[in-house]
Amino acid sequence: MPRKTVARIDTGALRHNYRLACRLASPARAMAVIKADGYGHGIREVARALADVAPKFAVASIEEALAIREAGVDHPVVLLQGPHSFEDVATSAREGFEMVVHSDYQLDWLEQAPATPKFWLKVNTGMNRLGFASAALAQVMARLKDHGAGEQVIGFVTHYACADDISSGFTDKQTRVFAEAVVDWPALEKSAGNSAAHFLPGQPLFDWSRPGIMLYGASPTLGKTGPELGLEAVMTLEAELTAVRTLQPGESVGYGCSWAAEQETRMGIVGIGYGDGYPRHAGTDTPAWVAGSRIRLIGRVSMDMLAVDLTNSPAARPGDTVELWGRHVSVDEVAQHAGTIGYELLTGITARVPRLYDSSGDGPV
Ligand SMILES: *Cc1c(COP(=O)(O)O)cnc(C)c1O
């Protein structure tokens, strides 16, 4: 019998969240960002589950784009970092991948390649990771025109640094810089806006938004959980309650004896740990859920197990299923207790945790 440590994936919830992204993005269209193995949910299954509703996908690398093809999905796929090698250019032309070109060396590859795929130009508006300065765009466009590769330009992309923070003025600033940088090419398409930008009041998303984390039901916005934003959890992380015991006052549990009972405490051991991707930094008081009640972690997370306080759940028995995050406990709450964000937790679930897919519901529209 395998361990009962599993990640259940609800593709109906995924579709619900994608539809919400479309409503918030309208009149822009939404390309579904499914990099990092679909944020840990399985890129092939995520691509198939969204294929009939999403017109375009976006990923970080050519391997991820090829995985979408292996899944039998032949939609346009945007490579958000463009080609990582000269060979990627030919592969993209053959497979219908759209490259986001951010540097001169990539333009060199484009000009040397026998066939040019469609591509976007990345504009740096203040994130300062990738992209051409807005002042350099005219020169880049002139170079492409001379070469002829310019006919394959779809348009322009930029990326926001602070859209998760509603009180930041930086997104407005980046939006103005972007709009101004591309004003000379009104016929070309524009793409700006990660998940967080969908929840900023009055924020323009141009022609294509790029929702990622929100599709999986986790919050992109500081101080809000996914459910508070109308999102549904896609992944429910479960493990088994493998032991139940009672600690006497003064007795501790786990490595480092970091937590000790103040009074007689019924506690349980759950078969999941940081070897499965559950965060070791999730300390005492991190919420979990069992047998209809919220419970809390106590002591340190080990590689293969963790401890919970069962005071709130007198009915819990060995063999019961514990939810670490999902429908009852949002991954955002766990992330907050672990000093990180839902993105890191979802993408960090390790290969030893089987993903089990449930497509029975189509999700509320
Ligand atoms: C990952 C990524 C996104 C999606 O971001 P979320 O915050 O997950 O919505 C959008 N655009 C680019 C360029 C990205 O790299």
The ligand as a Tripos MOL2 file, in Angstrom:
@<TRIPOS>MOLECULE
LIG
   15    15     1     0     0
SMALL
NO_CHARGES

@<TRIPOS>ATOM
      1 C1          5.6760   33.9590  -14.1170 C.3       1 LIG1
      2 C2          5.3120   35.0980  -14.9480 C.ar      1 LIG1
      3 C3          3.9840   35.5480  -14.9910 C.ar      1 LIG1
      4 C4          2.9060   35.0120  -14.0750 C.3       1 LIG1
      5 O1          3.0470   35.6050  -12.8080 O.3       1 LIG1
      6 P1          2.0180   35.3200  -11.6130 P.3       1 LIG1
      7 O2          2.4460   36.2390  -10.5380 O.co2     1 LIG1
      8 O3          2.2060   33.8830  -11.2430 O.co2     1 LIG1
      9 O4          0.6730   35.5820  -12.1390 O.co2     1 LIG1
     10 C5          3.6770   36.5560  -15.8810 C.ar      1 LIG1
     11 N1          4.6240   37.1100  -16.6710 N.ar      1 LIG1
     12 C6          5.9190   36.7110  -16.6260 C.ar      1 LIG1
     13 C7          6.9180   37.3690  -17.5080 C.3       1 LIG1
     14 C8          6.3080   35.7090  -15.7570 C.ar      1 LIG1
     15 O5          7.5810   35.3320  -15.7060 O.3       1 LIG1
@<TRIPOS>BOND
     1     1     2 1
     2     2     3 ar
     3     2    14 ar
     4     3     4 1
     5     3    10 ar
     6     4     5 1
     7     5     6 1
     8     6     7 2
     9     6     8 1
    10     6     9 1
    11    10    11 ar
    12    11    12 ar
    13    12    13 1
    14    12    14 ar
    15    14    15 1
@<TRIPOS>SUBSTRUCTURE
     1 LIG1         1 GROUP 0 **** ****
